[in-house]
Amino acid sequence: MKVSALKNQEQILRGSLWKAVLALAVPVIINSFLQTMYNLTDTYWLGKLGTEQLAAINLVSPVQNIIVNFGSGITVAGSVLIAQYIGAGEKENGRGMANQIFVCAMGFAVVCAAVCFLLTPAIVRWLGADGDTYSHAVTYLRIVIWDMPFLYMVNIFSAVHQSQGDTVTPMFLNLGGILLNMVLDPTLIVAFGMGVAGAALATLLAKLVPAFAAFFLLSRRDNSIGLDKKYMRPEKEKLKLILKIGLPTAIGGSTMQLGFLLMSRNVFVYGSQAMAAYGIGNKVNSLITLPTNGIGSAVATIVGQNIGAKQQDRAEKSYRISMGISVVFLFAGGMILSRSIISTAIVSIFSEDESVIAMAADFLSIMAFWCFTNGVYNSTVGLFNGTGHTEVTMAVDAARLWVFRFLTLWFCESILHMGVRSVWYSVVVSNGISAVILFVLYLAGIWKKEKIKVGAESHKE
């Protein structure tokens, strides 16, 4: 794997950018697919139990995602900073940064999991759940929230390896976790009759194993960048950089997820069937856009290393190549998946309720038709993150949910009286507007302004 990482670093800085994008993106895409399979496996088996259980897990998933996305700001910052240090030839600083990221992320994960556990009943009641949906949601969230430290450990491992050009090792690590989850889900949910508690416990246990493996692998002494106690002492300059780059991503991501939480509350007004359909549509759509998420992640690494090496033109070229691949792929795939017969067949896998299937298929068809805008969005986010301009993505992420999505939702509900389809169209309209704004900001050249100072004279300890 070390040989592969070194080869990818050479490709990123001096070789074919097409090959560099694909070498990094393909494993990330597979890795993201494996991560998504955790929730899809839960959705599949809970769908066999009933609509109430499915609605419960979909209702509270955004709560967990708020914490995940806030913490991911720390690991995104780590990946970008380490990549730029590597590009500048400062591996010692990269090693120190990896350890600072570890301390920050793990401390945050434990505290947030504990607080969320205590507040779960109040949160679920605020979301409007009652009866069986309430009890299922509380049970699920109170168990699954403890996977936070394990998830963060795996994310730190992925950030450290991806910044070095190695996206294959994290992929194999997550493969073990998802295979374990696929065995534990039917065993705990169905065979042991644990229902939503079984789904949550299966996810928790399936993340525990790769988390311990990640810690062991990062702690090996032969790592050029890994965990070492002597680097874990707080370093003021590095902590400032983590806050400078990570905080905007954390705020943007968690604010966006809070918007998703409020969207869930709005959807639940239409009933548990609409809530189940919304969850199914979102999860399937996340599979459609996985390739562009992976490419966007690859862009951040390639741009980060090239910016660190003072190769701005090469960084921009990698972005344009990545965006072209993403848009073409999503346009072609979206035209296929938006066909009613195909979208209906896909969502039928996750529910046997005819009303849920009809609504979910309608939602999926609309999203798939317009999903090519995600290609522009994710690639441009990768560009801004790779250059350290995370404040731009924070602002656009927040506006996407809190301004464009809710404004479209209000207009479709109150003016056009479109019912539950107001939710469906609010998603695609807000995504499209945000993609256009990000591309305009790219053309304005904001990303070219130096945000992180790396080089021979930077961060002398």
N, C-alpha and C positions, 0 to 999 in steps of 0.2 A: 504493500500500500504506500510505503514511503517513496518507492521508485515511481509509482503512478502519480503521487502528489508533486514530486519534483518535475516530472514530465509535463504535468498540467501547468505548473508555474512557468515553465519555459514557453509553453504554448500561449499562455495568457500574455506574457510580456513581449514575446518575439515571434511566435508562430502564427498559424492560420487562426483567425478569430472565429471562423465558422466552426472549426474543429474544437476550439476552446469552449464556445457556447454549448455545443452538443455534449462535449465530454463532462462538463459540469452540470448541465441542465438535466440530462437523462436520468442520472442517479437521484437527483433532487426530486424529479417528477415521480419516480418510483417510490422514493421515501415519503413524499407527500401523500401519495395514494395509500401507502401503508398506514400512515397516520389517520387518514380519513376512514379507513376500514374499521378502526376502533368504533367510531360512532355508527357507521353503516351496519356493522355486525349487531350492535345493540338494537338499532332500529329494526332490522330484519326479525330478530327473535322476539322483541317486544310487540312487533306488529302481529305476531302469532297469538299473543295473549289478549290483545284488545285495544280499542281506540283510546281509552282512558290512560292506559300505561304509556302509549306512544305520545299522546298529547302532553303528558307530564314531563317526560324526558326532553321533549322539544321546547317546552315552556322554560325550563331552568337551564338549558344548555348555554344561553347567552351569559348567565351569571358566571359560570365557570370560565367562559371565553373572555370576559372582562379582565379577570385576574391573569389569565394566560397571556393576553395581548399586552397588558401593562408590563408584565415581567419580560415579555419577548423584546421590549424596547431595550432592556439591558443586554440581552444576547445579540440583538441586531447591531447594537453599538459595538459590542465586542468583535463581531465578525468583520465589520467595516474597519475598525481601528487596527485589528491584527493584520488584515489584508494590506492596509496602507503601510504598516511597519515592514511587512515582508517585501512589498514593492520597493521600499526605500532601503532595504538591506539591514533593517534593525530588528533582528529576531529576538534579541535579549529584551527589548521593550515589548515585543509581541508576547513573550513568555510571561512577563510581569502583568501585562494587561489581562491575559487569560485567567490568572489567579485572582485579580481584583474583580473580574466579572463573576467568577465562581462564588466568592464571598458575598457579594451584593445580591446575586440572584437567589442563592439558597436561603439566605436570611429572609429575604422578601417572601419567598414561597411558603416557608413555615409559618410566619406571622399571619399572612393573608388566609391561609388554609384554616388556621385556628379561629380567626375572626369570622370568616364566612360560616364555619360550622355553627357557631353560636347564634348568628343572625339568620340562619336558613328559614325557620318558621315565619319570621316577620317578612322576609323577602318574598317567599312564595305566596303569602297572604296578600301582600301588596300587588303582586302580579295578577290577582283576581281569581286564583284557584280556590276551589272548595271541594268538599266531599272526597271521593276517591282520587280525583286528580291531585288534590292538595296533599293527601297522605303519601301517594306515590312519588310526587315531586320532592317532598321533604326527605323521604327515605333515600332516594337516588342521590340528591345533591350532598347530603351529609356524609355519604360514604365516598362518592367519587371525588369530592373536593380534596381528599388527602392524597390524591395522585400528583398534586402540584409539585412537591419537591422532586419526585421521580421524573416528571415530565421536564422540569427545568434542568435536571442533570443531563438528560438526553439532549436537550436543546443546546446546552453549553458544549457538550461533546461535538454536536453537529457544527456549531459556530466555529470552534477551534479548527476542526478538520476542513471545513469548507473554505475558510479563509486561506488555507494553505493549498487549496486546489484539489483536496480529496473529498469527493462527495459519495464515494462508493462505500467506505467503511460505515458511515451513519446509516446508509441504506440497509446494509446487512444487519446492523444492530436492531433497527426497527422491524425488520422481517421476522426476527425471532419473537419480538413482542406481539406482533399481530397474529402469528401462528398460534401462540399460546392463548391469545384472546379468543380466537376462533374455536378452540377446544373448550375453554372455560365457559364461554357464553351459553351454549346449549346445555352444558353440564350443570351449571349453577341455576340458570333461569328455568329450564324445563325439567331435567332429571332430578334435581334437588328441590324443585318447586319454589325457588326463592324470588321469582319475579323481578321487579325493578332492582331490588337489593342485590340479586345475583348478577344483573347486568353491570351495576356499579362496582361490585367487588371483583368481577372478572376484569374490568378495565384497570382497576387499581393494581391487581396482582400482575397483570400482563405488562404494566409499565415499571413495576418494581424490579423485575429481572434485568431488562436492558439498562436500567438506571445504575444498578450495581456493576454491571459489566462496563458501562461508560466510565464510572469512577475508577475502576481498576485500570482500564486502558490509559486513561489520562494521567494516572499516577506513576506509570512506568518511567524509570529513570532515563531510558534511551530516547525519550521524546524530545524533539527540538523545541516544541511548544507544548507544555503540559502542566499538571498541578504539582506544586512544590511548596511546602510550608513556609520556606524562607521568603517567598514572594507574596505571601498572603497578608503581610503587615500592610495596613492602609497607606497608600501613597497618594498624597494630596493632588498632584498633577494628573495622575491617571483617573482618579475619582472625578475630578472636574471634567475631564474629557468624556467619561461615561455619562455624566449628567448632561453635558452639552449636546452629545449626539443621541444618547438613549432616551432622555426625558421627553423630547418632542415625539419620538416614535411611541413611547409608552402612553403618553397623554392622548395622542391621535388614535392609537389602536384601542385603548380602553374606552375612550369617548365614543368611538364608532360602535364598539360592542354594547355600550350602554344604550346607544340608539337602537341597536338590534333588540335589546331587552324591551324597550318601549314599543318597538314594532310588534314584538310577540304579544304584548299586552293589547295592542290594537287588534291584532288578528284574533285573539281569544274572545273578543267581543262577538265574533261570528260563530263561536262554538268550538267544541273540542275536535270536530271533524275538520274544520278549517285550519285549526292549529296543527293537526296531524299532517294535513296536506302541505301546509307551509314548510314544516320541518322536512318532509320527504323531498319536496321540490328543491329546497336549499342544499340538501346533502347531495342530491344527484347533480345539481348544477356545480357544486364544488368539485365533483369528479371531472366535469367537462372542462373546467378552467384550470385544472391541475397543471397541464403542460405550460401554460403561461405563467403560473405562479413559480414553477421551477425555473423557467427562463428568466423571470424577473429576479429571482434569487441569484442565478448565475451572473446576471448583469452586474449586480451589486459587488460581487467578488472580483469580476474582471475589471470593472471600472475602478474599484478600490485599489487594486494592485497597480494598475496603469497610472492612476493619479499619483500614487506614492512614488512611482518611478518617473514622474514628470512627463508622461506621455498622454497629454490631453486629447490629441487627435485620434489616437488609437482607442481611447476610452469611448469617445463619441461614436466611432465606427462600430464598436461592439454593440452599443445601444441600438443603432439603426438596424443592424443585422438581426438582432434579437426581436425587435418590434416587428419587422417584416415577417419573420417566421411565425410569431405569435398570432398576428392578425390573419394571415392566410390559413393557418391551421384552424383557428376558431371559427372563421367564416364558413369554411367547408364543413366542419363538424357540426356547427350550429344549424346549417341548412338541412342536414340529415335528421338531427335530433328534434328539430322543431316540428317535424311531421307528426300529426296527431296519432297515427297508428303506432309509431315508434315510441313516443313519449308515454302513451297509455300502457304499452307493454312493459316499459321500464319501471314505472311507478307501481304497477300491479305486483311487482316482486315484494314490495314492502307493506302492502295492505290488502285485505280482502273486502273492505268496506267500499261499496260502489260509489258513494258520495265522495269519500276521500280520494279515490282513484281519479274521478272526474275532475275534481278541483286541482289535484296535484299535477295531472297531465296538462291541464290548461296553463298552470303556472310555469311548468317546465318548458312547454312549447314557446311561450312568450320570451322567457329568459334565454333559451337556446338561440332563438332567432337574432337576438341583439348581443350575444355574448362576445362578438369580435371586438367590442369596445374595451373589454377586459384586457385584450392583447396590448392595446395602447397604454392602458392604465398601469398594468403590472410592470411592463418594461420601463416605463418612465419613472415609476416609483423606485425601481432598481437603480436607475441612473442617479436620482437625487440622493438615495440612501448611500450609494457607493461613493459619492463625493462629499458625504457628511451633511448635506442640506436636508436633514430630517424634519426641520421646521416647516418646510414646504409640504411634505407629505402629511404632516400632522394637520396643517390647516385644511388641506383638501379632503383628508379623511373625515375630519369633523364636519365640514360643510356638506359632504356627500350625504351624511345621515341627517344631521340636524337642520339643514336648510333645504337642500334639493329634494330629499326623500320625503320628509314630512310635509313640505309645501305641496309636492305632487300628490301625496296621499290626501291631503285636505281638499285640493282642487277636484280630484277624481271622485271623492266621497260626497262633498258638499255641493259642488257645482254640477258635475256630470252624473252623480248618483249611480256609480258603477259597482257598488257593493264590494264584495271581497276582491274583485278584480282590480280595485283601486290599489290594493297592496301589491299585486303582481306588477302593475305598470309603474308604481312608485320606485320599485327596485331598478328596472331597466332604464328609466328616464334619469334617475340620479346617477347611475353608473356611467351613462353616456355623457352627461354634462361634465362630470368630474374628469373623465378621460380627455375631453376637449380642453379643459382648463389646464391640466397638467402638460399637454402637448404645447399649448401656447406659452406656458412658462418655460418649457425647454427651448422653444424658439427664441425667447427673450434672453437666453444665455445666463440665467441666474445660477445654474449649476457650475459655471466656469469659475466663479469666485472661490478662492482658496478658503476652506473652512477648517481643515486640520493641518497643522504645521508638522510635517515629518521630514527627516533628513539628518544629515550628520550632526547638526547643531541642536536638534530638537530633544527636549525632555532629558537633559542631562541630570542624572540622579546625584 
